[in-house]
Amino acid sequence: MSQYYIGRQPVFDADLQQYAYELLFRSGEKNAAGVLDDTHATSSVMVNAFIEIGLENLVGRHFALLNMPYEFLVRPDLIAFPPNQVILEILETVTIDDALLDGVRRLSDYGYTFALDDFVYTPEWEPLIDIAKLIKIDVTQLSREELRDHMQMFKERGKLTLAERVETQDEFDELKNLQFDYYQGYFFAKPRVISGKRLPSNKMGLVQMLAKINEPNVDMDELSELVSSDVSLGVKAMKFVNSPISGLRSPVDTVQQAVVYLGLDNLKSWITLLALARVDDKPGALINLALTRAKFCQYLAALDTTVSQQAAFTVGLFSLLDCMLDSSIEVALEPMNLTPEIKAALLENEGRLGAILEQVRAFERHAQRQASRPTELPAQAANCDLGELHLAAMRWADEAMAIQQAA
């Protein structure tokens, strides 16, 4: 049977909220483009993304960034997919002539959004700058002074900017000071090769473990066997459970004892946290954000006796599962037998759990507005200091990360 491959690399905003995936040509499992012909590469990506795999399975509700060579831009009829969830990247190698400008303008009239890829300013790009919404800048190709000049120009013109090839924490911090809107690069995640509707193979074992841990009816014996079968996970679990932040008054030696002292739901949360922390190709900032969000959700749930704190913690932790697994949230959750309330919160922002998650996301974005459905929030939340709760959640996440790294 033929195999279908496509590369996918996530794009984040300054708060590490996922914005989009760039879809890249891949001819096999090897994570390299090997592009000999831009037109062939784009054709392959479009067939695989929209027909063989399905855009919903690749990007979920995020945007898809697609490279567009000259041949596609001068022939708008070749672009047969709807414009609502895609951003067309105009490659830096295109010839800017009347045919290209006419094609881009027609596509813009049809509702398509454009980005300029690997952009370095020259006057001939002016007509395309006017049309484009997003400017992608390879930060390795410009000096910091040139970057500042580019950023000033694009901010004055109301353009969104994306920093490409961000590879270190220091670079990320420096680029944030320049106020880029979005970020992409190896610091966040390398491109992943996707085949068919499956998650990347290196994440399947993790998904299966998370699915088992979070089965509503998993019992102590099953959980104990699962943890005991993984020596590394078992050692880390005991260190976590015996750490000060678990709240136990005396140390325990077995998973069974931990269940007795902590309760099954709390232990499931701890082991889920540990499992996700083993995703070693993600920046620590992303894991830390997931932990902070989980604890923040739990704190808000504690204000409302009708909401399970453990469920709120799980919703917060899994709300970044798509970023951690390089998958859409729908595909990541598919094998998991989570409760309907948790799935509704994660997939549709529904119910009280969804309202709590929405409030937390709004706070993270420093929004000056309430969540869109404030009546579903705990009434006490209006009278509490969300800033203090967030700081407490951050401190807890920092401690959890320190313990995990030392275990």
N, C-alpha and C positions, 0 to 999 in steps of 0.2 A: 504494500500500500504506500502511495506517495506521502511524504511528510511535508508540512507547510511550516515555514519558519519566519519569524519576524522579531526584530530587536525592539526593545522598549526601555526608555530611560525616563524616570520621573523628573518633574519640574516643581520646585517649591517656591512659596513666597518667603518673605523675611521672617515670618513666625513659624516656618516649617510646616505650614498648611499646604497640602498638595494642590497644585493648580492644573497640571496637565501631564501627559506622557508624550514624548517625542517617539514616533514610530520610525524604525530604521530598517533598511534592507539587510537581510541575512540569508545566506545560501545554505546554511546548515547549522549544526549545534555550535560550531566554533564561533566565538563572540568577536567576529571581525566582518566588516562590510564586504571587502573584495569587490567594490563597484568598478566595473569596466565601462558601463554605459548608464548614465543617469536616467534615461528614459526607461530602460528595462528595469532598473531598480525601483523606480516609482510605480511602474505598472505592477511589479511583484508585490510591493507593500500594499497597494490598494486592493488587489485581488485577495490577498491573505487577510487583510484587516476587515474588509467589508463582506466577503463571501465565505471564505474558508473558516475563519475563526469567529468573526462577528465583532463589531466595534464595541458592543456592550460588554463582551467578555474581556476585551483588552483594556479598556479605559474606564468602564463603569460610567459614572456621571461626570468624569473629568473631560477636559478638552484633549483632542488629539492633534499634535503638530506633525504635518506631513511635508516632506521636501518636494518642491515643484520645479522641475527643470523647464527650460525654454519651450520645449515641444508641447508641454501640457498647457502652459500659460497662453500660448497663441492659439490654442484649440480648446476653448471652454467646453465644447461638446464632449471632450474626453473625460471631464470631471463629472461623474454621474451620481455622486453621493450628495445628501442634503448638507446645507451649510451650517446648521445650528450647532454642531459639536466639533467642528474641525477648524484649524488655523493653517492656512496654506503658507509655507515658507518659500519665499523667493530666494533661490540660491545665489550666492555671490558670483557664480560663474556665468550667469545669464548675460546675453547680449541685450542691452537696452536699446530698443528701436521702436518704431511706430507700431509694428505688429504686436510686440510684447505689451506696450502700454495700452493698446486698444483691448487686448485680451484681458488684462488685469482690471481695467475699468469695467468691462462687461461682467466679469465675475464679481466685482465689488457691487455692481448694481443688482446682481442676483442674491446678494446677502452674504457672500463669503468674506471672512476676515483674513488679513494678510500680516505676515511677519517678514522682516528682512533678515536673512541668515548671515552670520559671520560678518557683520556690517562694519565697514570702515568708510567714513564720509568722503565722497567726491561729488562735485556739482551735478554730474550726470544722474545721480540718484534722487535728485530733488522731486521729480514727479511721483516716484514710488514712495518717498517719505510721506508725501501728502496723503497717500492712499492707505499706507500701512498703519496698523494699530500698535504693533509690537516690534521693537527693535532688539535683535539678538546680537550681543557683542562678545566676541572671543577675547577674554581679558588678557590672554597671553600675547596678543598681537598689538596691544597699545600700551604706551607708558601711562603711569598714573595721572600725569598732567593731561594727556590726550583723553583718558577716560573721563576726567572731570569736565573737560571741554565738551565732549560728546554728551555727557549727562545733562549739562546745563542747557545745551541746544535742544535736546529732546524733551526735557521737562517744560521748557518755554513753549514748545509746540504741542504739549499735551499727549506725548507718546508714552506708552509703557515700555519698560526696558528689562531685558533679561541678560544676566551675566552667565556666559558659557565657560566651561572648563575651570570651574572652581574646584580646587584640589586639596585645600587645607583649611583648618579652622581660622588661622590668621587671615587668609585671603577672604574668607566669608565675612569675618568681622570688619575688615577694611572696606569691602564692597558694600556692606550694609551701611557704613558711614557715608558712602556715596549715594545711598538711597536708590539702589536698583530695586525694581518691583519684584523680579523673579530670579531664581538661581538654578543652575544645572551643572552637574559635573561629578567627578569621581569621589569628591568629598561626601556627597550624599548617597550616590549609588552608581555603580557601573551599569551599562545597558545589559538587559537580560534577554536571553533568547527564548521566545515562546513558540510552542508547537501545538497546533490544534487548540482545544479548549482546556488543556491541562495547565495547572500551575507549573512554574519551573520545578524541575525534578528535585533540586536541592532544597525546596521548601515543602515538598509533599509529606515527608516524615514529620515535620513540625506541625503541619495542619492536622494530620491524623492524631498526633498526640493531644493537640488542643481540643480536637473534637471529642476524644475519649474523656479527657479531664472534665470537660464542661457538659457532659451528658447530665440531664436533670436527675436521673436515677442512679448515677454511679455511686457505689457504696464504698465503705472503708477498705474492704478486702481488695476490691478492684484497683482502687487508687494506690494502695500500698504496693500491690504487685507491679503496677505501672512504674512507680517511682523506683522500686527496688531493682527493676530490670535495667535501669540506666544508672550506672555507678556514679557518674559525674552529677547527674540531676539529684540523686539521693543525697550525696554529700552536701551539695549546695542547699538543698531543701532543709536539711537538719541545721545547717549554719544559719539560715534565714530564720527558722522557727525559734532557734535559741538566741537570736539577737535581741537587743533591747526594744527595737521597734515593733516586735510582735506582741509585746505586752505580757508574755508569760512570766510568772513569778519564780519558777524553778525550771531547770533544763530538762529536756526529754531526750530519749535515746532511740525511739522508733516512730515511724509514721503513725502507727496505731495510737501511741500516746499523744502525738500531736493532734490527732483528730479529737481525742477526748477533751484535751485542754482548749483547743482553738475552735472546734466545731468543724464539720465537714465543709461548709461553704467557705469559711475563712481560709482553710487549708487549700481548697481548690484555687482560690484567688492567688495565694502565694506561689503555688506550683505553676499556674498560668503565667504569672509574672516572670518566674525563673525561665520558663520555656522560651518566652519572647525575648528575654535578655540574651539568649544564645544566638540570636541572629547577628552574626559578627561582621556582616558586610554593610551595616548601617551605622551612621554617625551616632555617637553617644547622646548627642542632643536630641535625636529623634526618640530614642528609648526613654530618655529623661522626660521629654514632653508627654509621652504616653503614660508614664507613671504619675506625673503631676496631674494630668487630666483625670486619671482614674481616681486618685485620692480626692481631688476637688469635687468630682461627681459624688463620691461617697459622703463627703462633708455636707453637701447640699441635701442629699437624701436623708441624712440624719435629722434634718429639720422637718421631715414629713413622715409620720409613722405609717403611712399607707404605701411607702416605697421601700423596697429591700435595698439596704446599703450594699450588700454583696453584689446585687444585680447592677446597681449604679456603678460600682467599681469596675465590673466586667464591661459595661457599656463604654466607660471612659477608656479602658485599656484597649478594647477591640476597635475603637473608633479610628485608630491609625493602622489597623491591620492591613489595609490595602497598601500603604506605604512600606510596611515591614516585609510584606510578602511579594511586592512587585505584582500586584493583582488588583482587579476590581474588588470592591467590598462584597459584591454579590457572589463572585466566584469563591472568594476566601471563606465566606460563611456557609456556602452550600453544603459541605459535608458535616457541618456542626449542628448537633441537635439542641440548639439553644431554645430557651422559652420564647413563645410568640412575642412577649413584651419586649425582650431584649432585641430580637430581630427587627421588630417594628421600629424601635428607637434608632437602631443603626442604619437601617435601610431607608426609612421614611421620616425620621425625626418625630415619630408619633408617640402619644401617651405621655405620662408624667416623666418617664425615663428620657424620652426624646426631648421634652421641654428642658430638663436639667442639662442634657448634653448641649442643647442649643444655647442655653445661658452661659455655659462654660466656654463654648467656642466664641460667643460674642465678647465675653470678658477678655479672652486671649487676643482678640483683634483690637482690643482697647476701644470697642464700640461704645458710643455714648447713648445707646438706646437699649431698651429691654428686648428680650427675645420676642419673636413675632406673636407668640401666644402666651403672654405673661399670666393669664388666668390659670394656666395649668401648672405654674411654678408653685413650690411651697409658699404659703402665705408668709411664713417667717423670714423668707429670703429677702423680702423688701426691707426688713429691719436689721439685717445683719451686715457686718463689714466684709464684703466679698474680697476686698484686698487682703485682709488678715487671713481669711480662709485660704486664699491662693498662696500666700507666703508660707503658711503652714504646710500646704500640699507640696510646695517646692522643697521645703526642708526635708519632708518625709521622703520625697523622691531622691534627693541627694544622698540621704542616709542609705536608702535601699540600693542605690547604684554603688555606693562605697562598699557595702557588705557583699554585693554580688561580685564585684571585681576582686575582692580579697578572698572570696570562697574558692 
